[in-house]
Amino acid sequence: MVSRRRLGRQFGWLWAAYAVSAYGSGLGFGAFPLIAVLALHASPAEVSALSAVGPAVGALIAVPLAPWVEFRRKRPVMIAMDLTRFAVMATIPVAYAFGWLSFVQLLVTSAVVAAAKIAFNAASGAYLKALVRPDDLLVANARFESTNWSSIAVGPPLGGAAIGLFGPVTTVVADALSYLFSALGITAIHGREEAPQTTNKGPVRAGALIDGWRHIMGHPRLRALYLNNMLVAGLIMATEPLLAVLLLRQLGFPPWQYGLAFAAPCAGGLIGSRLARRVVARYGQHRVFRTVGTLRAIWLIGLAFVRPGVVGLVTVIAVELAIITNMSLYTPVLATYRLEHTPKHLVARTLSAWSIGQQASIAIFTALGGLLADATSPRTALTVAGLLILTTPLLLPRHDQTSQHEPEPARSHS
């Protein structure tokens, strides 16, 4: 059982730090679109721009950060990124209290948080590969995935209630503090971290910026999984601001129902992540990629049929439940495969390249969705996203070529 596997005290502190920030982010789920809609009265295009421009700029900032993360000890990097996110998020409630909050500040904050998140995740993934045994990587990733979905299950309903009682920036305060506590948790991890090893060509060469993409694109299955993931993530996340406008403004859902619509389906996230290890053991990674990767893409079109009232709420919950159950099974398998097939000296740059590509895709599709929603309607934009995502399984690896055609991954010496 995943829940009974012991991975050591150091992993326990890393997991605890992740849980704190995840639950803070769960409370603040969708906070920026909510603030834009409720406090700044933003248009659908502005709400989509908030979800698109910030992450896109953050992805650009993260490009030169990748080698910087690669060739430094990972714990100090994670702590620095947590403190950065705490500091920039804390400016939002301060500005709101003094009446200074603006749409531009939300954009800047979103960009800095996105860049820090990419750098943190790259450092965290590299640190995890050195911290646990190769056979335990799937267990560790499944625990992170389970924690992520449980935080979203608990956070949005509480966050929606808090916003209704105390105002639109309440959850931003909780999110900011969670990064501070995460930094403290990572600081509590004891043990000397191995100094990163540089390659013969050195870490400062210009090519170091694209080494992560070079590794991904040179690996047949990673390349296919990367392209598929960019499209799926972009199309799914593009629906978040569209749903915010549709549910909150056009259909009149109160904030607590909006939060519930995303929280209740997260029970599927707990189920999928806990099944990951057993499903892989029985069917293998390739079948998970093909079958579950297809199943996570076929449900999004259901959001185009949301109606007011209880029926509409149930529709959103049912669609999100199907998507989340499959995503939570797929994601830890993908994360584990990615670590297994990436040399130790390339982990941070590969994870950065992966995140940057995903963020760029989310930004592009979110911006296009906002423009389409402004020209037509949020429901039309949701329909287009639901139809486009049906084509993404064509990019999944078609054959299990692990033993014959893939390059042999470098072995970790951790």
TORROTI-448137 format. One record per residue: residue in three letters; y, z, x of N, C-alpha, C, O in turn. Coordinates in steps of 0.2 Angstrom, whole numbers, plus 5000, padded with zeros to 4 digits. Example, Ala and Ser with C-alpha at 12.3 -4.5 7.8 and 13.67 -1.06 7.14 Angstrom:
// TORROTI-448137
ala497250395066497850395062498450395066498350425071
ser498950355064499550365068500050395064500650405067
This chain:
// TORROTI-448137
met499450005004500050005000500650005004500750035009
val501149965002501749965006502150025007502350045012
ser502150065001502450125001502150185005502550235007
arg501550175007501250235011501250215019500950255023
arg501450155021501350135028501950175032502550165030
arg501750205037502250245041502450195047502050175050
leu503150195047503450155052503850185057504150155062
gly503850255057504250295062504850315060505150295055
arg505150375063505750405062506350355063506850355059
gln506350315068506850275069506950225064507550205062
phe506450195062506450145056506750185050507150155046
gly506550245049506750285043507550295043507850285038
trp507850305049508550315049508850245048509350235044
leu508550185050508850125049508750105041509250075039
trp508250125039508150115031508550155027508850125022
ala508650215029509150255025509850235026510250235021
ala510050205032510750175032510850115028511350105025
tyr510250075028510350015024510350035016510750005012
ala509950085014509950105007510650135005510850115000
val510950175009511650195008512150145006512450135001
ser512150095011512650035010512449995004512849965001
ala511749985003511549944998511749974991511949934986
tyr511650044990511850074984512550074983512850064977
gly512950074988513650064988513849994985514249984981
ser513549944988513649874986513449864979513649824975
gly512849904977512649894970513149924965513249894960
leu513449974967514050004963514549954962514949944957
gly514749924968515249874968515049804967515449754968
phe514449794964514249724962514749684958514849714952
gly514949624960515449594956516149624955516449604951
ala516249664960516949704959517549654960517949664956
phe517449614965518049574966518249524960518749514958
pro517649484957517849444951518049494945518549464942
leu517749554945518049594939518749614940519149614935
ile518949634946519649644948520149584946520649594944
ala519849524949520249464948520349454940520949434938
val519849464936519849444929520249504925520749484921
leu520149564927520449624923521049644925521549664921
ala521249644932521849674934522349614936522949624935
leu522049554939522549504941522549444936522949404937
his522149444931522149394925522049324928522349284927
ala521549324933521449254937521149204932520749224927
ser521249144933520849084930520149074932520049104938
pro519749044929519049024931519048994938518649014942
ala519548954940519548924946519748974952519448974957
glu520249014950520349074955519849114956519649144962
val519449134951518849184951518349144956518049174960
ser518249084955517749044959517949044966517549044971
ala518649024967518949024974518849094977518649094983
leu518849144974518749214977518049214980517949244985
ser517649194976516949194978516749144983516149144986
ala517149094984516949034988517349034995517049035000
val518049044994518449035000518349095005518249085011
gly518249155002518149215007517549215011517549215017
pro516949205008516349195012516349135016516049135022
ala516749075014516749015019517149035025516949015030
val517749065024518149085030517749135034517749135040
gly517349185031516949235034516449195039516249225044
ala516149145036515649115039515849075046515549075051
leu516549055045516849015051516949075056516849065062
ile517249135054517349185059516649205062516749225068
ala516149205059515549225062515249185067514749205071
val515449115067515149075072515249095079514749105083
pro515849115081515849135088515649205089515449225095
leu515449245084515249315084514449315086514249355089
ala514149255084513449255085513149265093512749315094
pro513449235098513249245104513449315107513149355110
trp514049345104514249405106513749455103513649505107
val513549445097513049495095512349495099512049545100
glu512149425100511549415104511449455110510949485112
phe512049455114512049485121512349555122512549575127
arg512249585116512449655116511949705113511549675109
arg511949765115511549815111511649815104512249815102
lys511149815100511249795092511549855089511849845084
arg511349915090511549975087512349985087512649995082
pro512649975093513449985093513749925088514249935085
val513449865088513649815084513649825077514149815073
met513049855075512949875068513449925066513749925060
ile513549975070514050025068514749995068515150015063
ala514949955073515649925073515749885066516249885063
met515249845064515249805058515349845052515749835047
asp514949905052515049955046515749985046516049985040
leu516050005051516650035051517249975050517749995046
thr517149915052517549865050517549855042518149845039
arg517049855039516949845032517249905028517649895023
phe517149965031517450025028518250015028518550025023
ala518549995034519249995034519549945030520049955027
val519249885030519549835026519449845018519949825014
met518949865016518849885009519249935007519449935001
ala519449985011519850045009520550015008520950055004
thr520749965010521449935008521549915001522049914999
ile520949904998521049874991521249934986521749924983
pro520949994986521250044981521850064983522250084979
val522050064990522750094992523250044989523750064986
ala523149974990523649924988523649934980524249924977
tyr523149944976523149944969523550004967523950004962
ala523450064970523850124968524550114969524950144965
phe524750074974525550064975525750004971526349984972
gly525349964968525549904964525649844969525949804967
trp525349844975525349794979524849744979524849694983
leu524249754976523649714976523849644974524149634969
ser523549594978523649524976523049484977522549514980
phe523049424974522449384975522349364982521749364984
val522849354986522749344993522449394997522049385001
gln522549464995522249514999521549514997521149535001
leu521349504991520649504989520249444993519749454995
leu520649384994520349334998520249355005519649345008
val520749385008520649405015520149465016519749455021
thr520149505012519549565012518849535011518449555015
ser518849485007518149455006517949415012517349415014
ala518449385016518249345022518049395027517549385031
val518349445028518249495034517549525032517149535037
val517449545026516749575024516249535025515649555027
ala516349465023515749415024515649405031515049405033
ala516149405036515949395043515649455046515149445050
ala515849515044515549575046514849585044514349605047
lys514649555038514049565035513549515039512949535040
ile513749455040513349415044513149445051512649435053
ala513649465055513549495061513149555061512649565065
phe513249595056512749655055512049635053511649665057
asn511949585049511249565047510949535053510349545054
ala511249505057511049475063510749525068510249525071
ala511249575069511049625074510449675071510049695075
ser510449685064509949725061509249685062508749725063
gly509249625061508649585061508349585068507749595069
ala508749575073508549585080508349655082507849665085
tyr508649705080508449775081507849785077507349825080
leu507749765071507049775068506449745072505949775072
lys506549685074506049655078505849695084505249695086
ala506349725087506149765093505849835091505549875095
leu506049855085505849925083505149935080504849985081
val504949885076504249895073503749845076503949795079
arg503149855075502649815077502649745073502849745068
pro502449695076502349625073502049635066502249605061
asp501449675066501049675060501449715054501249715049
asp501949755056502349795051502949755049503349785045
leu503149695051503749665049503749655042504249665039
leu503249625039503249615032503349675028503649675023
val503049735030503049795026503849815027504049835022
ala504149815033504849835034505249795029505749815026
asn505149725030505649685026505549695018506049685014
ala504949705016504849725009505149785007505349785001
arg505149835011505549895010506249885009506649905004
phe506549845013507249825013507349785006507849805002
glu506949745004507049704998506949744992507349744987
ser506449794992506449834986507049884986507249894980
thr507249904991507849944991508449904988508849934984
asn508549844990509049804988509049794980509649804977
trp508449784978508449774970508549834967508849834961
ser508249894969508349954966509049974966509350004961
ser509449954971510149974971510549934966511049954963
ile510349874965510649834960510449854953510849844948
ala509849874952509649904946510049964944510249974938
val510250004948510550074947511350064947511650084943
gly511550024952512250014953512749984948513150014946
pro512549924946513049894941513149934934513749934932
pro512649964931512749994925513250054927513750074923
leu513150094932513550154934514250124936514750154934
gly514250064939514850044941515250014935515850024935
gly514949984931515349964925515550024921516150014918
ala515150074920515450134917516050164920516550184917
ala515950164927516550194931517150154930517750184930
ile517050094930517650044929518050064923518650064922
gly517550064917517850084911518250144910518650154907
leu517950194914518250264914518850274919519350304917
phe518750244925519250264930519650204933520150214937
gly519550144930519950084932519550034937519050054939
pro519849974938519449924941519249924948518849894951
val519649974952519549974959519050034961518950044967
thr518850074956518350134957517750114961517650154966
thr517450064960516850044963516950024970516550024975
val517549994972517749974978517750034983517550034989
val518050094980518050154984517350174986517250194992
ala516850174981516150194983515850144988515550164993
asp515950084987515750034992515950044999515650045004
ala516650055000516950065006516650135009516450125015
leu516550185006516250245008515550235011515350265015
ser515150195007514450185009514450155016513950165019
tyr514850115018514850085025514950135030514650135035
leu515450185028515550235033514950285034514750295039
phe514550295028513950335029513450295032512950325035
ser513350235031512850185034512950195042512550195046
ala513650195044513750195051513550265054513250265060
leu513650315050513350385053512650385053512350415058
gly512250355048511550345049511250315055510850335058
ile511650255056511350215062511550255068511150255073
thr512050295069512250335074511650385076511550405081
ala511350405070510850465071510150435074509750475075
ile510150375074509550345077509450365085509950345088
his508950395087508950415094508450365098508150325095
gly508450375104508050325108508550275112508950245109
arg508350255118508750215122508550145119507950125119
glu509050105118508950035116508949985122509349995127
glu508449945122508349895128508949855128509149825123
ala509249845135509749795136509549725134509049705136
pro509949685131509749615129509749575136510149585140
gln509249535135509149485141509549425140509449395135
thr509849395145510149335145509749275147509249295151
thr509849215145509449155147509749135154510249165156
asn509349095157509649065164510349035163510649035168
lys510449005158511048965157511649015155512248985156
gly511549075154512049115153512349115145512249065142
pro512549175143512749185136513449155134513649155129
val513849135139514549115138514649035137515149015136
arg514048995138514148925138514248905131514148945126
ala514648845130514748825123514148815119514248825113
gly513648795122513048775118512748845115512348835110
ala512948895117512648965114512848965107512549005103
leu513448935105513648945098513148905093513148925087
ile512848855095512348815091511648825092511248795090
asp511448875097510748875099510348905093509748885092
gly510648945088510248965082510048905078509548895076
trp510548855077510448795073509948755076509548715073
arg510048745083509548705087508848725086508348685085
his508748795086508048815085507848805078507248785077
ile508248815073508048805066507848735065507348715062
met508248685067508148615066507648585070507348535068
gly507448615075506848595079506248615077505748595080
his506248665072505548695070505448665063505848685058
pro504948625062504848585056504848625049505248615045
arg504448685049504448725043505148765042505348775037
leu505348795048506048835047506548785045506948805041
arg506548725047507048675045507048665037507548665034
ala506448655035506348645028506448705023506848695018
leu506248765026506448825022507148835022507448865018
tyr507548825028508248835029508648785024509048815020
leu508448725023508848685019508648695011509148695007
asn508048715010507948735003508248805001508548804996
asn508348845006508648915005509348905004509648934999
met509748855007510448845007510548825000511048844997
leu510148774997510348744991510148804985510548804980
val509648834986509448884980509948934980510148954975
ala510148964986510649024986511248994984511649034980
gly511448934986512148914984512148904976512648924973
leu511648874973511648864966511648924962511948934957
ile511248974964511149034960511749074961512049104956
met512049084967512649124968513249094964513749124963
ala513249024964513848994961513849014953514449004950
thr513349034950513349054943513649124942513849134936
glu513749164947514049234946514749234943514849264938
pro515249194947515849194944515949164937516349174933
leu515549114936515449074930515249114924515549114919
leu514749154926514549204921515049264919515049284914
ala515349284924515949334923516449304918516649344914
val516649244919517149214914516849204908517149224902
leu516249184907515849164901515749234897515849234891
leu515449284900515249344897515849384895515849414890
leu516249394900516849444899517449414895517649454891
arg517549354896518149324893517949284887518249294881
gln517549244887517349194881516949224876517049214870
leu516449264878515949294874516149364872515749394868
gly516549394876516849464874516349514876516349574872
phe515949514881515449564883515949614886516349604890
pro515749684884516149734888515849744895515249724896
pro516249774900515949774907515249814908514849784912
trp515149864903514449894904513949844902513349854905
gln514049804898513449754896513449704901512849674903
tyr513949684904513949634910513549664916513149634919
gly513649734917513249764922512549764920512049754925
leu512349784914511749794912511349724912510749724914
ala511649674911511349604911511049584918510549554919
phe511349614923511149604930510749664933510349654937
ala510749724930510449774932509649784929509249794933
ala509649774923508949784920508449734923507849754924
pro508549674925508049624928507849644935507349624937
cys508249694938508049714945507449754945507149764950
ala507149774939506449804939505949744942505449764945
gly506049684941505649634944505749634951505249614954
gly506349644954506349654961505949704964505649694970
leu505849764961505449814964504649784963504349804968
ile504549754958503849734958503649674963503149684966
gly504049624963503949574968503949594975503449574979
ser504449634977504449654984503849704986503549694992
arg503549744981502949784983502349744983501849764986
leu502349684979501749644979501749594985501149564987
ala502249584989502349534994501749534999501449485001
arg501549595002501049605007500349585004500049555008
arg500249604999499549594996499449524994498949494995
val500049494991500049424989499949374996499549324995
val500249395001500149355007499449365010499149315012
ala499249425010498549435012498049395009497549375011
arg498149385002497649354998497749274998497249234998
tyr498349254998498449184997498749145003498749085004
gly499049185008499349155013500149135012500349135007
gln500449135018501249125018501349055015501849045011
his500949005016501148935014501148935006501548905003
arg500648965003500548954996501148994993501448974987
val501349054996501949084993502549044993502949044989
phe502649014999503248965000503248914994503748904991
arg502648884993502648824989502648854981503048824978
thr502248894980502248914973502748964970503148944966
val502949014974503449064972504149034973504549044970
gly504148984979504848954980504948904974505548894973
thr504448874971504648834965504748874959505248864955
leu504448934958504548974952505249004952505449014946
arg505549014958506149054958506749004956507249024954
ala506548934955507048884954507048854947507548824945
ile506548874943506548834937506848874931506848844925
trp507148934932507348974926508148974925508348994920
leu508448954930509248954930509548914924510048934922
ile509248864922509448824917509548864910509948844906
gly509148914910509148964904509848994903510049004897
leu510249004908510949034907511448984903511949014901
ala511248924903511648874899511648894891512048864887
phe511148924889511048944882511249014880511049034874
val511649044884511849114882512349114876512749074876
arg512149154871512649164865512849234865512649274868
pro513349244860513649314860513149364857512649344854
gly513249424858512849474855512249494859512149474864
val511749524855511149554858510749494860510449494866
val510749434857510249384859510549354865510149334870
gly511149344866511449324873511249374878511149344884
leu511349434877511149484882510449484884510349484890
val510049474879509349474881509149404885508749404889
thr509449354883509349284886509549294894509149274898
val510149324895510349334902509849374906509649364912
ile509649434903509149474906508449444907508149454913
ala508249404902507549374903507649314909507149314913
val508149284909508249234915508249264921507949244926
glu508649314922508749354928508149384930507949384936
leu507749414926507149444927506649394930506349414935
ala506549334928506149284931506349264938505949264942
ile506949254938507249234945507149284950506849274956
ile507349354948507349404953506549424955506449434961
thr506149424950505449434952505149394957504849414962
asn505249324957505049274961505449284968505149274973
met506149294968506549294974506349354978506249354984
ser506149414975506049474978505349464982505149504987
leu504849424979504249414983504349364988504049374994
tyr504749314987504849264992505249284998505049265004
thr505749324997506249335002505949375008506049355014
pro505549435007505249465013504749425017504749435023
val504449385013503949335017504349285021504149275027
leu504849255018505349215022505649255028505649225034
ala505849315027506249345033505749365038505849365044
thr505049385036504549395041504349335045504349335051
tyr504249275042504149215045504649195050504549175055
arg505249205048505849185052505849225059505949195064
leu505749295058505649335064505049315068505149315075
glu504549305065503949285069503949225073503649215078
his504349175071504449115074505049095077505249045078
thr505349155079506049145083505949185089505749245089
pro506049155095506049195102506549255102507049255098
lys506349305105506749365105507449355107507849385104
his507549315112508249305115508649255110509249245112
leu508349235105508749195100508849225093509049195088
val508549285092508549305085509249315082509349295076
ala509649345085510349355082510649295081510949285076
arg510649245085510949185084510649145079510949105075
thr509949145078509649115073509749145066509949105061
leu509749205066509949245059510649235057510849225052
ser511149225062511849215061511849135058512249125053
ala511549095062511549025059511249015052511548985048
trp510749055051510449055044510949085039511049045034
ser511249135040511749165036512349125035512649115029
ile512649095040513249055040513048995036513448975031
gly512548965037512348905032512248925025512548885021
gln511948985024511949005017512649025014512749005008
gln513049055018513749075015514149005014514449005009
ala514048955018514448895017514148865011514548835007
ser513548865010513248825004513548864998513648834993
ile513448934998513748964992514448954991514648944985
ala514848954996515548934995515648864992516148854988
ile515348814995515448744992515248744985515648714981
phe514648764983514448764976514848804972514948784966
thr515048864974515448904970516148874968516348874963
ala516448844974517048804973516948744968517348734963
leu516448704969516348654965516248674957516448644953
gly515848734957515748754950516348774947516448764941
gly516748804950517448834947517848774945518148774940
leu517848714949518248654948517948624941518348604937
leu517248624941516948594935517048634929517148604924
ala517048704930517148744924517848734922518048734916
asp518348724926519048714924519148654920519548644916
ala518848594923518848534920518548524913518648484909
thr517948564913517548564907517548634903517948644899
ser516948664905516948734903516448774907516048744911
pro516448844908515948874912515148864909514748854914
arg515048844903514448834901514148764903513548754905
thr514648714904514448654907514248654914513748624916
ala514648694918514548704925513848744926513448724930
leu513648794921513048824922512448774921511948784924
thr512548734916512048684915511948634921511348624922
val512448614924512348574930512048604935511548574939
ala512248674937511848704942511148714940510748714945
gly510948724934510248734932509848674933509248674934
leu510148614932509848554932509748534940509248514942
leu510248544944510248534951509648574955509348544959
ile509648634953509148684956508448654955507948674959
leu508348624950507648594948507348544954506748534954
thr507848524958507648474963507448504969507148474974
thr507648574970507548604977506848614979506748614985
pro506348624975505648624977505448564981504948574985
leu505748514981505548454984505648464992505348424996
leu506148514994506248525001505748575004505748585010
leu505348605000504948655003504348625007504148565006
pro504148655012503548625016502948605012502748645008
arg502748545013502148525008501548535011501048545007
his501448545018500848565021500848625025501348635028
asp500248655026500248715030500048685037499548675039
gln500648685041500548645048500648695053500748685059
thr500548765052500648815057500248805063500548815069
ser499648795063499248795069499248725072498948715078
gln499448665069499348605072500048575074500048545080
his500548575070501148545072501748585074502248555075
glu501748645073502348685074502348715081501848725084
pro502948725084502948755091502748825091502848855086
glu502448845096502148915096502748955097503148955102
pro502749015093503349055093503249105100502749115102
ala503849115102503849165108503649235106503849255101
arg503249265110502949335108503449385110503749385115
ser503549435105503949485107503649535112503049555111
his504049565116503849615121504049685119503949735123
ser504249695113504449755111503849805110503949865108
